Amino acid sequence: MSLDQITGFPLRKGRVHEVCGPSAFGFAAVVAGLAGTRFLWVRESWQGSVLNPVGGGAFFDPAMLLVAQAKDQLDALAVTEEALRDGSMPVVIVELSQPLSLKAGRRLQLAAKAGRSTGLCIIPEGMGSNAAETRWHSTPIYDPKDSTLNCWKLIKNKTGTNGAWNVRWQAASRRLHMVSPAGE
């Protein structure tokens, strides 16, 4: 099965997308890995966890990652907007902890369009913005032989239909493969 069969993926350039679910960080790592270029990851500095670039090595070259620690969500959105508008970072990922207003979401969309960059907001479930181009829900699928098997559900799509796909990341080739569900 071809990756082209996943509606809305790869993520459209010049737009901002959202992902939620237990495997949202893995989805973001795949987006960064498939871009194959430098990217910015924006986080709020108060978060207790630390983003380890080497931990993403199976998905992307850790040297391509630039991490920005913002004071709070307002500052994180400002950094994200400027990075999207500038266009020097083809992919900008931001972790959000609070709902995104329509106004803030629209500002990000306009910035992404101006800079021809792809934005991805990692959001808690149920906190999506109406301004998002697509919204994905990423969940791991148990497989004792493969920890990279996931179910990606496209739950919002402004330009097409929604759907669900089982995908597997191939670390050696840094490629995403669609996997038929068991029994098909």
Secondary structure as UniProt FT lines:
FT   HELIX           3..5
FT   TURN            7..8
FT   TURN            13..14
FT   STRAND          16..20
FT   TURN            22..23
FT   HELIX           24..35
FT   STRAND          39..44
FT   TURN            45..46
FT   HELIX           53..56
FT   TURN            57..59
FT   HELIX           62..64
FT   STRAND          65..70
FT   HELIX           73..86
FT   STRAND          91..95
FT   HELIX           102..115
FT   STRAND          118..122
FT   TURN            125..126
FT   TURN            130..131
FT   STRAND          134..140
FT   TURN            144..145
FT   TURN            147..148
FT   STRAND          150..157
FT   TURN            158..159
FT   STRAND          163..170
FT   TURN            171..174
FT   STRAND          175..179
FT   TURN            182..183
//
